[in-house]
């Protein structure tokens, strides 16, 4: 029982919103996707798994995807454009192209 509760709690930390309500809150899923990608590449770069240039390249791909996809809401596109200036993830701002 503890393992099941831990798994449910862990999934709630991974997903920004409830995945069963993705069709209701698409903005939350898009924002969670972007933030999750940023965090993963930052962690991989800081641990030395990938180089700084590779992390910057992957972050650039994620950023271009979010900006060029028509299904993404304009509020999320503005958030992605200005993510470097939000001060949310200052150590990883050097990786954002």
ZATOR-655736 format. One record per atom (N, C-alpha, C, O): atom name; x, y, z; residue in three letters; residue number from 1. Coordinates in pm, 1 decimal. Atoms other than C-alpha are relative to their C-alpha. Example, Ala and Ser with C-alpha at 12.3 -4.5 7.8 and 13.67 -1.06 7.14 Angstrom:
<sekes>
+-------+----------+----------+----------+--------+-----+
! atome !       xx !       yy !       zz ! residu ! num !
+-------+----------+----------+----------+--------+-----+
!     N !     89.0 !   -119.0 !      0.0 !    Ala !   1 !
!    CA !   1230.0 !   -450.0 !    780.0 !    Ala !   1 !
!     C !     90.0 !    120.0 !      0.0 !    Ala !   1 !
!     O !    193.6 !    118.1 !     66.5 !    Ala !   1 !
!     N !    -82.0 !   -119.0 !     -6.0 !    Ser !   2 !
!    CA !   1367.0 !   -106.0 !    714.0 !    Ser !   2 !
!     C !    -77.0 !    109.0 !     73.0 !    Ser !   2 !
!     O !    -26.1 !    219.8 !     89.9 !    Ser !   2 !
+-------+----------+----------+----------+--------+-----+
</sekes>
This chain:
<sekes>
+-------+----------+----------+----------+--------+-----+
! atome !       xx !       yy !       zz ! residu ! num !
+-------+----------+----------+----------+--------+-----+
!     N !     83.0 !   -119.8 !      0.0 !    Unk !   1 !
!    CA !      0.0 !      0.0 !      0.0 !    Unk !   1 !
!     C !     87.3 !    126.0 !      0.0 !    Unk !   1 !
!     O !     55.3 !    224.3 !    -66.9 !    Unk !   1 !
!     N !    -87.9 !   -116.1 !     -3.8 !    Unk !   2 !
!    CA !    284.7 !    238.2 !     78.9 !    Unk !   2 !
!     C !     61.7 !     26.7 !   -136.8 !    Unk !   2 !
!     O !     78.3 !    142.0 !   -176.7 !    Unk !   2 !
!     N !    -59.7 !    -16.5 !    131.7 !    Unk !   3 !
!    CA !    440.2 !    173.4 !   -261.8 !    Unk !   3 !
!     C !    -99.0 !     63.1 !    -97.6 !    Unk !   3 !
!     O !    -60.7 !    145.6 !   -180.5 !    Unk !   3 !
!     N !    102.3 !    -55.4 !     88.5 !    Unk !   4 !
!    CA !    113.3 !    253.7 !   -438.3 !    Unk !   4 !
!     C !    -20.1 !    149.0 !     29.2 !    Unk !   4 !
!     O !    -28.5 !    230.1 !    -63.0 !    Unk !   4 !
!     N !     16.3 !   -140.8 !    -36.6 !    Unk !   5 !
!    CA !     69.4 !    578.6 !   -245.3 !    Unk !   5 !
!     C !    121.2 !     81.8 !    -42.3 !    Unk !   5 !
!     O !    107.4 !    194.3 !    -90.3 !    Unk !   5 !
!     N !   -121.0 !    -70.1 !     42.4 !    Unk !   6 !
!    CA !    430.7 !    673.3 !   -312.0 !    Unk !   6 !
!     C !      1.2 !     20.9 !   -150.5 !    Unk !   6 !
!     O !     40.3 !    127.7 !   -197.7 !    Unk !   6 !
!     N !      5.1 !    -11.4 !    146.1 !    Unk !   7 !
!    CA !    384.6 !    605.0 !   -685.0 !    Unk !   7 !
!     C !    -99.1 !    107.9 !    -43.0 !    Unk !   7 !
!     O !    -70.3 !    186.3 !   -133.4 !    Unk !   7 !
!     N !     99.5 !   -103.1 !     33.4 !    Unk !   8 !
!    CA !     70.2 !    820.1 !   -697.3 !    Unk !   8 !
!     C !     52.5 !    138.8 !     32.2 !    Unk !   8 !
!     O !     34.3 !    232.3 !    -45.8 !    Unk !   8 !
!     N !    -54.8 !   -128.9 !    -39.5 !    Unk !   9 !
!    CA !    243.0 !   1101.3 !   -509.8 !    Unk !   9 !
!     C !    110.7 !     42.4 !    -96.1 !    Unk !   9 !
!     O !    119.7 !    159.6 !   -132.6 !    Unk !   9 !
!     N !   -108.6 !    -30.6 !     93.3 !    Unk !  10 !
!    CA !    546.1 !   1079.7 !   -740.2 !    Unk !  10 !
!     C !    -54.4 !     45.4 !   -134.5 !    Unk !  10 !
!     O !     -0.7 !    138.7 !   -194.4 !    Unk !  10 !
!     N !     60.2 !    -40.4 !    128.2 !    Unk !  11 !
!    CA !    326.6 !   1101.6 !  -1051.1 !    Unk !  11 !
!     C !    -56.6 !    140.3 !      9.7 !    Unk !  11 !
!     O !    -51.9 !    215.3 !    -87.8 !    Unk !  11 !
!     N !     52.7 !   -135.1 !    -15.8 !    Unk !  12 !
!    CA !    164.4 !   1413.7 !   -911.0 !    Unk !  12 !
!     C !    111.9 !    103.2 !     -1.9 !    Unk !  12 !
!     O !     89.4 !    217.4 !    -41.7 !    Unk !  12 !
!     N !   -112.7 !    -92.4 !      7.6 !    Unk !  13 !
!    CA !    508.9 !   1571.1 !   -878.4 !    Unk !  13 !
!     C !     51.1 !     12.6 !   -142.9 !    Unk !  13 !
!     O !     96.7 !    119.4 !   -183.7 !    Unk !  13 !
!     N !    -49.9 !     -1.4 !    137.0 !    Unk !  14 !
!    CA !    602.5 !   1477.0 !  -1233.9 !    Unk !  14 !
!     C !    -93.3 !     77.9 !    -90.8 !    Unk !  14 !
!     O !    -48.5 !    161.7 !   -169.0 !    Unk !  14 !
!     N !     96.6 !    -67.6 !     86.0 !    Unk !  15 !
!    CA !    282.7 !   1595.4 !  -1400.9 !    Unk !  15 !
!     C !    -44.6 !    129.7 !     65.2 !    Unk !  15 !
!     O !    -82.2 !    132.3 !    182.4 !    Unk !  15 !
!     N !     37.5 !   -131.8 !    -49.9 !    Unk !  16 !
!    CA !    205.2 !   1964.3 !  -1363.2 !    Unk !  16 !
!     C !   -149.0 !      5.9 !     31.3 !    Unk !  16 !
!     O !   -190.2 !     75.5 !    124.1 !    Unk !  16 !
!     N !    143.7 !      7.0 !    -23.4 !    Unk !  17 !
!    CA !   -168.1 !   1891.0 !  -1384.8 !    Unk !  17 !
!     C !    -41.5 !   -145.8 !     -0.1 !    Unk !  17 !
!     O !     40.1 !   -234.3 !    -25.8 !    Unk !  17 !
!     N !     53.5 !    135.8 !      1.2 !    Unk !  18 !
!    CA !   -386.5 !   1585.2 !  -1358.2 !    Unk !  18 !
!     C !     -5.6 !    -49.1 !   -144.6 !    Unk !  18 !
!     O !    -74.9 !     11.5 !   -226.3 !    Unk !  18 !
!     N !     -2.0 !     44.1 !    139.7 !    Unk !  19 !
!    CA !   -319.0 !   1383.7 !  -1676.6 !    Unk !  19 !
!     C !   -135.9 !    -45.7 !    -51.0 !    Unk !  19 !
!     O !   -159.1 !    -47.4 !   -171.9 !    Unk !  19 !
!     N !    132.7 !     42.2 !     43.2 !    Unk !  20 !
!    CA !   -677.8 !   1258.9 !  -1680.3 !    Unk !  20 !
!     C !    -85.8 !    118.3 !    -43.9 !    Unk !  20 !
!     O !   -187.0 !    100.7 !   -111.8 !    Unk !  20 !
!     N !     73.2 !   -120.3 !     38.2 !    Unk !  21 !
!    CA !   -795.7 !   1617.7 !  -1723.3 !    Unk !  21 !
!     C !     76.0 !     80.6 !   -104.7 !    Unk !  21 !
!     O !     58.0 !    201.9 !   -114.5 !    Unk !  21 !
!     N !    -84.0 !    -71.0 !     97.0 !    Unk !  22 !
!    CA !   -551.9 !   1703.6 !  -2002.2 !    Unk !  22 !
!     C !    -83.7 !     71.3 !   -104.8 !    Unk !  22 !
!     O !    -46.0 !    178.8 !   -151.5 !    Unk !  22 !
!     N !     83.3 !    -64.5 !    101.1 !    Unk !  23 !
!    CA !   -830.8 !   1781.6 !  -2245.2 !    Unk !  23 !
!     C !    -69.2 !    123.3 !     55.7 !    Unk !  23 !
!     O !   -111.8 !    209.6 !    -20.9 !    Unk !  23 !
!     N !     63.5 !   -115.7 !    -62.2 !    Unk !  24 !
!    CA !   -975.6 !   2030.5 !  -1995.7 !    Unk !  24 !
!     C !    101.2 !    112.1 !     21.0 !    Unk !  24 !
!     O !     70.6 !    228.8 !     -3.3 !    Unk !  24 !
!     N !   -100.2 !    -99.7 !    -34.0 !    Unk !  25 !
!    CA !   -653.9 !   2207.6 !  -1895.7 !    Unk !  25 !
!     C !    122.3 !    -17.1 !    -88.3 !    Unk !  25 !
!     O !    229.2 !    -54.7 !    -40.1 !    Unk !  25 !
!     N !   -111.2 !     15.0 !     94.4 !    Unk !  26 !
!    CA !   -435.0 !   2202.4 !  -2206.0 !    Unk !  26 !
!     C !    112.6 !     97.5 !     30.6 !    Unk !  26 !
!     O !    229.4 !     64.4 !     10.1 !    Unk !  26 !
!     N !   -103.1 !    -97.9 !    -31.8 !    Unk !  27 !
!    CA !   -251.9 !   2517.8 !  -2094.8 !    Unk !  27 !
!     C !     93.1 !    -52.9 !    108.1 !    Unk !  27 !
!     O !    214.5 !    -34.1 !    100.5 !    Unk !  27 !
!     N !    -81.6 !     54.6 !   -107.8 !    Unk !  28 !
!    CA !   -133.4 !   2344.4 !  -1778.5 !    Unk !  28 !
!     C !     90.9 !   -111.4 !    -48.2 !    Unk !  28 !
!     O !    205.3 !   -121.9 !     -3.9 !    Unk !  28 !
!     N !    -82.3 !    108.6 !     53.7 !    Unk !  29 !
!    CA !     -9.6 !   2041.4 !  -1970.2 !    Unk !  29 !
!     C !    113.6 !     56.2 !    -86.0 !    Unk !  29 !
!     O !    226.3 !      7.2 !    -78.1 !    Unk !  29 !
!     N !   -104.7 !    -59.4 !     82.4 !    Unk !  30 !
!    CA !    181.3 !   2257.5 !  -2219.7 !    Unk !  30 !
!     C !    107.1 !     66.1 !     85.6 !    Unk !  30 !
!     O !    226.5 !     51.7 !     59.1 !    Unk !  30 !
!     N !    -96.0 !    -65.9 !    -88.4 !    Unk !  31 !
!    CA !    341.3 !   2461.8 !  -1943.1 !    Unk !  31 !
!     C !     81.5 !   -104.4 !     76.8 !    Unk !  31 !
!     O !    202.4 !    -88.7 !     93.7 !    Unk !  31 !
!     N !    -69.7 !    106.9 !    -70.6 !    Unk !  32 !
!    CA !    427.7 !   2146.2 !  -1750.2 !    Unk !  32 !
!     C !     99.6 !    -71.2 !    -89.7 !    Unk !  32 !
!     O !    209.3 !   -105.5 !    -45.8 !    Unk !  32 !
!     N !    -90.8 !     61.8 !     96.6 !    Unk !  33 !
!    CA !    581.1 !   1990.7 !  -2061.7 !    Unk !  33 !
!     C !    125.3 !     84.7 !    -16.8 !    Unk !  33 !
!     O !    236.8 !     32.6 !    -13.8 !    Unk !  33 !
!     N !   -114.5 !    -89.0 !     21.2 !    Unk !  34 !
!    CA !    803.0 !   2293.6 !  -2117.3 !    Unk !  34 !
!     C !     88.3 !      6.2 !    124.2 !    Unk !  34 !
!     O !    210.1 !     -8.5 !    113.9 !    Unk !  34 !
!     N !    -78.4 !    -10.5 !   -122.9 !    Unk !  35 !
!    CA !    911.0 !   2331.5 !  -1755.1 !    Unk !  35 !
!     C !     71.6 !   -131.7 !     30.2 !    Unk !  35 !
!     O !    187.1 !   -131.8 !     73.0 !    Unk !  35 !
!     N !    -62.2 !    130.6 !    -22.9 !    Unk !  36 !
!    CA !    976.4 !   1958.0 !  -1724.3 !    Unk !  36 !
!     C !    120.8 !    -21.9 !    -88.6 !    Unk !  36 !
!     O !    223.7 !    -71.4 !    -42.7 !    Unk !  36 !
!     N !   -112.8 !     14.0 !     91.9 !    Unk !  37 !
!    CA !   1198.3 !   1958.6 !  -2031.7 !    Unk !  37 !
!     C !    117.3 !     87.2 !     44.3 !    Unk !  37 !
!     O !    232.2 !     43.1 !     41.5 !    Unk !  37 !
!     N !   -106.4 !    -90.6 !    -44.6 !    Unk !  38 !
!    CA !   1393.5 !   2258.5 !  -1902.6 !    Unk !  38 !
!     C !     73.8 !    -58.3 !    120.4 !    Unk !  38 !
!     O !    196.7 !    -55.6 !    125.8 !    Unk !  38 !
!     N !    -60.7 !     54.2 !   -121.4 !    Unk !  39 !
!    CA !   1453.1 !   2093.7 !  -1565.4 !    Unk !  39 !
!     C !     84.0 !   -123.4 !    -31.0 !    Unk !  39 !
!     O !    194.5 !   -138.3 !     21.2 !    Unk !  39 !
!     N !    -73.1 !    123.2 !     32.9 !    Unk !  40 !
!    CA !   1558.5 !   1759.4 !  -1713.5 !    Unk !  40 !
!     C !    132.6 !     32.2 !    -67.3 !    Unk !  40 !
!     O !    236.0 !    -22.3 !    -28.5 !    Unk !  40 !
!     N !   -124.5 !    -31.7 !     69.3 !    Unk !  41 !
!    CA !   1814.5 !   1911.2 !  -1950.6 !    Unk !  41 !
!     C !     97.0 !     74.4 !     89.9 !    Unk !  41 !
!     O !    218.2 !     56.7 !     77.3 !    Unk !  41 !
!     N !    -86.4 !    -69.9 !    -94.4 !    Unk !  42 !
!    CA !   1947.7 !   2137.5 !  -1676.6 !    Unk !  42 !
!     C !     67.7 !    -99.7 !     95.1 !    Unk !  42 !
!     O !    187.3 !    -88.7 !    122.2 !    Unk !  42 !
!     N !    -56.2 !    100.7 !    -90.3 !    Unk !  43 !
!    CA !   1995.5 !   1841.4 !  -1441.6 !    Unk !  43 !
!     C !    103.1 !    -86.2 !    -72.8 !    Unk !  43 !
!     O !    210.1 !   -114.2 !    -18.8 !    Unk !  43 !
!     N !    -95.0 !     81.6 !     76.3 !    Unk !  44 !
!    CA !   2161.5 !   1631.7 !  -1712.8 !    Unk !  44 !
!     C !    129.8 !     75.5 !    -26.7 !    Unk !  44 !
!     O !    237.9 !     16.7 !    -21.8 !    Unk !  44 !
!     N !   -120.1 !    -79.1 !     24.8 !    Unk !  45 !
!    CA !   2401.5 !   1915.8 !  -1792.4 !    Unk !  45 !
!     C !     79.6 !     21.7 !    127.6 !    Unk !  45 !
!     O !    202.4 !     13.5 !    126.1 !    Unk !  45 !
!     N !    -71.9 !    -25.0 !   -125.3 !    Unk !  46 !
!    CA !   2485.0 !   1989.8 !  -1430.1 !    Unk !  46 !
!     C !     64.7 !   -127.1 !     55.4 !    Unk !  46 !
!     O !    165.0 !   -119.2 !    126.4 !    Unk !  46 !
!     N !    -61.0 !    126.8 !    -42.5 !    Unk !  47 !
!    CA !   2554.8 !   1619.6 !  -1363.7 !    Unk !  47 !
!     C !    108.8 !    -46.8 !    -95.4 !    Unk !  47 !
!     O !    178.2 !   -144.1 !    -65.9 !    Unk !  47 !
!     N !   -104.7 !     36.0 !     94.9 !    Unk !  48 !
!    CA !   2784.7 !   1602.8 !  -1666.1 !    Unk !  48 !
!     C !    -38.1 !   -111.2 !    -95.7 !    Unk !  48 !
!     O !     48.4 !   -164.7 !   -165.2 !    Unk !  48 !
!     N !     44.7 !    105.6 !     91.3 !    Unk !  49 !
!    CA !   2574.7 !   1350.1 !  -1858.5 !    Unk !  49 !
!     C !      4.1 !     49.0 !   -144.8 !    Unk !  49 !
!     O !     44.4 !    -24.8 !   -234.8 !    Unk !  49 !
!     N !     -7.7 !    -59.8 !    133.3 !    Unk !  50 !
!    CA !   2544.7 !   1583.0 !  -2158.3 !    Unk !  50 !
!     C !     78.5 !    130.1 !     11.8 !    Unk !  50 !
!     O !     88.2 !    188.7 !    119.7 !    Unk !  50 !
!     N !    -78.3 !   -123.1 !     -1.6 !    Unk !  51 !
!    CA !   2756.6 !   1879.9 !  -2255.8 !    Unk !  51 !
!     C !    -91.6 !    122.6 !      0.5 !    Unk !  51 !
!     O !   -212.5 !    112.9 !    -20.8 !    Unk !  51 !
!     N !     76.1 !   -124.9 !     -2.2 !    Unk !  52 !
!    CA !   2650.2 !   2241.7 !  -2228.3 !    Unk !  52 !
!     C !    -60.2 !     30.2 !   -136.8 !    Unk !  52 !
!     O !   -172.8 !     79.3 !   -145.7 !    Unk !  52 !
!     N !     50.7 !    -27.0 !    135.2 !    Unk !  53 !
!    CA !   2613.2 !   2270.0 !  -2606.4 !    Unk !  53 !
!     C !   -116.0 !    -93.2 !    -35.8 !    Unk !  53 !
!     O !   -211.4 !    -51.4 !   -101.4 !    Unk !  53 !
!     N !    111.2 !     92.8 !     25.7 !    Unk !  54 !
!    CA !   2394.5 !   1957.5 !  -2624.6 !    Unk !  54 !
!     C !   -124.9 !     42.2 !     75.5 !    Unk !  54 !
!     O !   -235.0 !     39.8 !     20.6 !    Unk !  54 !
!     N !    114.7 !    -44.3 !    -79.0 !    Unk !  55 !
!    CA !   2172.2 !   2082.8 !  -2343.6 !    Unk !  55 !
!     C !    -63.3 !    124.1 !    -62.3 !    Unk !  55 !
!     O !   -185.8 !    134.8 !    -69.1 !    Unk !  55 !
!     N !     51.2 !   -121.1 !     63.8 !    Unk !  56 !
!    CA !   2139.9 !   2420.4 !  -2514.6 !    Unk !  56 !
!     C !    -73.3 !    -33.7 !   -129.6 !    Unk !  56 !
!     O !   -175.5 !     27.0 !   -161.6 !    Unk !  56 !
!     N !     65.0 !     42.6 !    124.2 !    Unk !  57 !
!    CA !   2054.2 !   2247.3 !  -2842.2 !    Unk !  57 !
!     C !   -136.0 !    -61.6 !     28.6 !    Unk !  57 !
!     O !   -233.4 !    -28.9 !    -39.1 !    Unk !  57 !
!     N !    127.1 !     64.9 !    -33.5 !    Unk !  58 !
!    CA !   1782.3 !   2032.8 !  -2681.7 !    Unk !  58 !
!     C !   -101.5 !    100.2 !     54.8 !    Unk !  58 !
!     O !   -220.4 !     91.7 !     24.5 !    Unk !  58 !
!     N !     90.1 !   -103.6 !    -52.1 !    Unk !  59 !
!    CA !   1637.7 !   2330.3 !  -2494.9 !    Unk !  59 !
!     C !    -50.8 !     87.1 !   -114.7 !    Unk !  59 !
!     O !   -167.2 !    127.1 !   -115.7 !    Unk !  59 !
!     N !     41.9 !    -76.4 !    117.5 !    Unk !  60 !
!    CA !   1631.2 !   2522.8 !  -2822.5 !    Unk !  60 !
!     C !   -106.5 !    -72.1 !    -80.3 !    Unk !  60 !
!     O !   -200.0 !     -9.8 !   -130.5 !    Unk !  60 !
!     N !    100.2 !     78.7 !     71.7 !    Unk !  61 !
!    CA !   1438.6 !   2240.4 !  -2986.6 !    Unk !  61 !
!     C !   -133.9 !      6.6 !     72.4 !    Unk !  61 !
!     O !   -238.3 !     25.1 !      9.8 !    Unk !  61 !
!     N !    123.4 !     -6.9 !    -78.9 !    Unk !  62 !
!    CA !   1185.0 !   2238.7 !  -2703.0 !    Unk !  62 !
!     C !    -64.3 !    137.9 !    -12.3 !    Unk !  62 !
!     O !   -185.9 !    149.3 !    -27.9 !    Unk !  62 !
!     N !     51.4 !   -136.8 !      9.5 !    Unk !  63 !
!    CA !   1151.2 !   2617.2 !  -2717.7 !    Unk !  63 !
!     C !    -62.2 !     26.0 !   -136.9 !    Unk !  63 !
!     O !   -170.6 !     83.5 !   -146.1 !    Unk !  63 !
!     N !     55.2 !    -18.5 !    135.1 !    Unk !  64 !
!    CA !   1102.5 !   2619.5 !  -3096.7 !    Unk !  64 !
!     C !   -129.6 !    -77.7 !    -18.0 !    Unk !  64 !
!     O !   -223.4 !    -29.2 !    -81.2 !    Unk !  64 !
!     N !    122.3 !     79.5 !     10.7 !    Unk !  65 !
!    CA !    845.5 !   2342.1 !  -3069.9 !    Unk !  65 !
!     C !   -117.1 !     73.2 !     65.0 !    Unk !  65 !
!     O !   -225.3 !     82.2 !      7.0 !    Unk !  65 !
!     N !    108.2 !    -68.9 !    -71.1 !    Unk !  66 !
!    CA !    642.2 !   2536.0 !  -2814.1 !    Unk !  66 !
!     C !    -41.9 !    127.3 !    -73.1 !    Unk !  66 !
!     O !   -160.0 !    161.9 !    -74.2 !    Unk !  66 !
!     N !     32.7 !   -125.5 !     67.8 !    Unk !  67 !
!    CA !    662.7 !   2858.3 !  -3015.7 !    Unk !  67 !
!     C !    -62.7 !    -22.0 !   -137.1 !    Unk !  67 !
!     O !   -141.9 !     60.8 !   -182.3 !    Unk !  67 !
!     N !     48.4 !     22.4 !    136.4 !    Unk !  68 !
!    CA !    585.1 !   2704.7 !  -3355.8 !    Unk !  68 !
!     C !   -125.4 !    -85.3 !     -8.5 !    Unk !  68 !
!     O !   -189.5 !    -88.9 !   -113.5 !    Unk !  68 !
!     N !    118.2 !     84.7 !      2.9 !    Unk !  69 !
!    CA !    304.7 !   2465.8 !  -3259.6 !    Unk !  69 !
!     C !   -125.6 !     85.7 !      8.9 !    Unk !  69 !
!     O !   -136.0 !    172.9 !     95.1 !    Unk !  69 !
!     N !    121.6 !    -80.5 !      4.4 !    Unk !  70 !
!    CA !    -36.6 !   2607.2 !  -3343.2 !    Unk !  70 !
!     C !    -94.9 !    -29.3 !    115.7 !    Unk !  70 !
!     O !   -175.3 !     56.5 !    152.3 !    Unk !  70 !
!     N !     92.1 !     38.7 !   -107.0 !    Unk !  71 !
!    CA !   -215.9 !   2420.6 !  -3062.6 !    Unk !  71 !
!     C !     34.0 !     63.3 !    134.4 !    Unk !  71 !
!     O !    -47.6 !     59.3 !    226.5 !    Unk !  71 !
!     N !    -42.1 !    -58.2 !   -127.1 !    Unk !  72 !
!    CA !    -22.2 !   2599.6 !  -2788.3 !    Unk !  72 !
!     C !    -62.8 !    138.5 !     15.7 !    Unk !  72 !
!     O !    -62.3 !    219.2 !    -77.3 !    Unk !  72 !
!     N !     66.7 !   -126.4 !    -29.3 !    Unk !  73 !
!    CA !   -205.0 !   2890.3 !  -2625.7 !    Unk !  73 !
!     C !     99.9 !    115.6 !     -2.2 !    Unk !  73 !
!     O !    217.9 !     96.5 !     27.2 !    Unk !  73 !
!     N !    -86.5 !   -118.4 !     10.1 !    Unk !  74 !
!    CA !    -65.4 !   3243.0 !  -2672.5 !    Unk !  74 !
!     C !     61.6 !     36.0 !    135.6 !    Unk !  74 !
!     O !    173.6 !     86.9 !    139.6 !    Unk !  74 !
!     N !    -55.8 !    -28.9 !   -132.5 !    Unk !  75 !
!    CA !    -18.3 !   3282.9 !  -2293.5 !    Unk !  75 !
!     C !    122.2 !    -86.8 !     27.5 !    Unk !  75 !
!     O !    220.2 !    -39.6 !     85.0 !    Unk !  75 !
!     N !   -112.3 !     90.3 !    -20.4 !    Unk !  76 !
!    CA !    210.7 !   2980.1 !  -2286.1 !    Unk !  76 !
!     C !    115.0 !     38.4 !    -92.2 !    Unk !  76 !
!     O !    231.1 !     29.9 !    -52.3 !    Unk !  76 !
!     N !   -104.9 !    -44.3 !     91.6 !    Unk !  77 !
!    CA !    400.7 !   3104.7 !  -2591.8 !    Unk !  77 !
!     C !     72.5 !    121.8 !     56.4 !    Unk !  77 !
!     O !    194.9 !    131.1 !     46.8 !    Unk !  77 !
!     N !    -62.7 !   -116.6 !    -63.0 !    Unk !  78 !
!    CA !    461.6 !   3436.2 !  -2414.1 !    Unk !  78 !
!     C !     84.2 !    -41.9 !    119.8 !    Unk !  78 !
!     O !    191.5 !     13.8 !    142.6 !    Unk !  78 !
!     N !    -76.3 !     49.9 !   -114.4 !    Unk !  79 !
!    CA !    573.8 !   3245.9 !  -2102.4 !    Unk !  79 !
!     C !    131.8 !    -61.4 !    -47.4 !    Unk !  79 !
!     O !    236.6 !    -39.5 !     13.4 !    Unk !  79 !
!     N !   -120.5 !     64.4 !     53.8 !    Unk !  80 !
!    CA !    820.0 !   3043.1 !  -2312.6 !    Unk !  80 !
!     C !     98.1 !    105.3 !    -50.4 !    Unk !  80 !
!     O !    218.3 !     93.9 !    -26.1 !    Unk !  80 !
!     N !    -87.8 !   -105.7 !     51.4 !    Unk !  81 !
!    CA !    956.9 !   3356.3 !  -2484.2 !    Unk !  81 !
!     C !     71.3 !     72.1 !    114.2 !    Unk !  81 !
!     O !    189.3 !    105.2 !    103.0 !    Unk !  81 !
!     N !    -54.2 !    -78.7 !   -111.0 !    Unk !  82 !
!    CA !   1011.9 !   3531.2 !  -2150.6 !    Unk !  82 !
!     C !     49.7 !    -85.7 !    116.2 !    Unk !  82 !
!     O !     73.1 !    -33.0 !    225.1 !    Unk !  82 !
!     N !    -38.6 !     90.0 !   -109.3 !    Unk !  83 !
!    CA !   1116.9 !   3225.7 !  -1945.4 !    Unk !  83 !
!     C !    134.6 !     38.6 !     61.2 !    Unk !  83 !
!     O !    153.2 !     27.9 !    182.4 !    Unk !  83 !
!     N !   -133.2 !    -37.4 !    -49.7 !    Unk !  84 !
!    CA !   1476.7 !   3345.7 !  -1916.5 !    Unk !  84 !
!     C !     -8.2 !    115.9 !     99.1 !    Unk !  84 !
!     O !     73.4 !    125.3 !    190.9 !    Unk !  84 !
!     N !      9.3 !   -120.7 !    -80.5 !    Unk !  85 !
!    CA !   1362.0 !   3669.4 !  -1755.0 !    Unk !  85 !
!     C !    -89.4 !    -16.6 !    122.5 !    Unk !  85 !
!     O !   -102.6 !     76.5 !    202.0 !    Unk !  85 !
!     N !     88.1 !     19.9 !   -114.5 !    Unk !  86 !
!    CA !   1122.3 !   3514.9 !  -1501.5 !    Unk !  86 !
!     C !     78.1 !    -22.5 !    129.0 !    Unk !  86 !
!     O !     24.9 !     -0.9 !    237.9 !    Unk !  86 !
!     N !    -80.5 !     25.3 !   -119.1 !    Unk !  87 !
!    CA !   1406.1 !   3424.0 !  -1264.2 !    Unk !  87 !
!     C !    -34.2 !   -130.3 !     68.2 !    Unk !  87 !
!     O !      6.8 !   -153.0 !    182.0 !    Unk !  87 !
!     N !     41.9 !    127.0 !    -59.1 !    Unk !  88 !
!    CA !   1255.2 !   3080.1 !  -1204.4 !    Unk !  88 !
!     C !    116.9 !    -94.4 !     15.4 !    Unk !  88 !
!     O !    130.5 !   -160.5 !    118.4 !    Unk !  88 !
!     N !   -105.6 !     99.5 !      1.7 !    Unk !  89 !
!    CA !   1561.9 !   2879.1 !  -1291.3 !    Unk !  89 !
!     C !    131.2 !     68.5 !    -38.2 !    Unk !  89 !
!     O !    184.3 !     43.6 !   -146.5 !    Unk !  89 !
!     N !   -114.9 !    -83.0 !     32.5 !    Unk !  90 !
!    CA !   1860.1 !   3115.1 !  -1275.9 !    Unk !  90 !
!     C !    125.0 !    -80.7 !    -38.2 !    Unk !  90 !
!     O !    193.7 !    -40.3 !   -132.0 !    Unk !  90 !
!     N !   -122.5 !     71.8 !     41.5 !    Unk !  91 !
!    CA !   2141.1 !   2852.3 !  -1289.9 !    Unk !  91 !
!     C !     -7.2 !    -55.6 !   -141.5 !    Unk !  91 !
!     O !     96.4 !    -74.6 !   -205.3 !    Unk !  91 !
!     N !     13.5 !     59.5 !    133.4 !    Unk !  92 !
!    CA !   2001.9 !   2711.1 !  -1614.2 !    Unk !  92 !
!     C !    -29.5 !    101.1 !   -108.7 !    Unk !  92 !
!     O !    -43.0 !     63.8 !   -225.2 !    Unk !  92 !
!     N !     27.3 !   -101.3 !    101.6 !    Unk !  93 !
!    CA !   1934.9 !   3040.0 !  -1789.4 !    Unk !  93 !
!     C !    111.6 !     10.2 !   -101.8 !    Unk !  93 !
!     O !     89.0 !     55.0 !   -214.2 !    Unk !  93 !
!     N !   -111.9 !     -5.4 !     93.1 !    Unk !  94 !
!    CA !   2280.0 !   3014.3 !  -1946.2 !    Unk !  94 !
!     C !    -16.1 !    -98.2 !   -115.3 !    Unk !  94 !
!     O !     49.5 !    -84.3 !   -218.5 !    Unk !  94 !
!     N !     21.4 !    101.6 !    102.2 !    Unk !  95 !
!    CA !   2155.5 !   2715.5 !  -2146.7 !    Unk !  95 !
!     C !   -105.6 !     39.2 !   -102.7 !    Unk !  95 !
!     O !   -114.3 !    -22.5 !   -208.8 !    Unk !  95 !
!     N !    110.1 !    -37.8 !     88.2 !    Unk !  96 !
!    CA !   1859.9 !   2893.5 !  -2307.7 !    Unk !  96 !
!     C !     56.0 !     80.3 !   -118.2 !    Unk !  96 !
!     O !    118.4 !    184.8 !    -99.6 !    Unk !  96 !
!     N !    -52.6 !    -72.5 !    118.0 !    Unk !  97 !
!    CA !   1945.2 !   2996.0 !  -2665.0 !    Unk !  97 !
!     C !    -79.9 !    127.1 !    -28.6 !    Unk !  97 !
!     O !    -49.2 !    199.3 !   -123.5 !    Unk !  97 !
+-------+----------+----------+----------+--------+-----+
</sekes>
